[in-house]
């Protein structure tokens, strides 16, 4: 049977995979950060900040719904807008999506056009299973991302010792 696993770019450890029920997609863990909590159940829809690796949907070239993985986020000061590079995915069957092999096709889109999807990585298909309703429409966590003044990208973690070693190696190489 297939095993659902939601870690981005990682395989499930064998000990963990043995405890995960096969082919269950009832819970929708995600890399998205919840920006605001609802005070009363159902009073306000939850909103989310974007994160690298999110599975998103957006309007396609021919009026259809395109699906992809958020690979890069950047703020464009001249347009006062956040944009994201989305690596396109193709449907491999029954709401399973995977990246196009042998070539990386990506589009740059404003984050305001992207919707975070309810997706789980399925190791046996090497793709993402996106949840759908009874009519077959793909389900999203929210209608869009929260992009307010408080949103900032996380600072990259820099290993100072590795950086120093690399600079020393580079200086040695130059001489």
Rosetta blueprint (number, residue, H / E / L):
1 X L
2 X L
3 X E
4 X E
5 X E
6 X L
7 X L
8 X L
9 X L
10 X L
11 X L
12 X L
13 X L
14 X H
15 X H
16 X H
17 X H
18 X H
19 X H
20 X L
21 X L
22 X E
23 X L
24 X L
25 X L
26 X L
27 X L
28 X L
29 X L
30 X L
31 X L
32 X L
33 X E
34 X E
35 X E
36 X E
37 X L
38 X L
39 X L
40 X L
41 X L
42 X L
43 X L
44 X L
45 X L
46 X L
47 X E
48 X E
49 X E
50 X L
51 X L
52 X L
53 X L
54 X L
55 X E
56 X E
57 X E
58 X E
59 X E
60 X L
61 X L
62 X L
63 X L
64 X L
65 X E
66 X E
67 X E
68 X E
69 X E
70 X E
71 X E
72 X E
73 X E
74 X E
75 X E
76 X E
77 X L
78 X L
79 X L
80 X L
81 X E
82 X E
83 X E
84 X E
85 X E
86 X E
87 X E
88 X E
89 X E
90 X E
91 X E
92 X E
93 X E
94 X L
95 X L
96 X E
97 X E
98 X E
99 X E
100 X L
101 X L
102 X L
103 X L
104 X L
105 X L
106 X E
107 X E
108 X E
109 X E
110 X E
111 X H
112 X H
113 X H
114 X L
115 X E
116 X E
117 X E
118 X L
119 X E
120 X E
121 X E
122 X E
123 X L
124 X L
125 X L
126 X L
127 X E
128 X E
129 X E
130 X E
131 X L
132 X E
133 X L
134 X L
135 X L
136 X L
137 X L
138 X E
139 X L
140 X E
141 X L
142 X L
143 X L
144 X L
145 X E
146 X L
147 X L
148 X L
149 X L
150 X L
151 X L
152 X L
153 X L
154 X L
155 X L
156 X L
157 X L
158 X L
159 X L
160 X H
161 X H
162 X H
163 X H
164 X H
165 X H
166 X H
167 X H
168 X H
169 X H
170 X H
171 X H
172 X H
173 X H
174 X H
175 X L
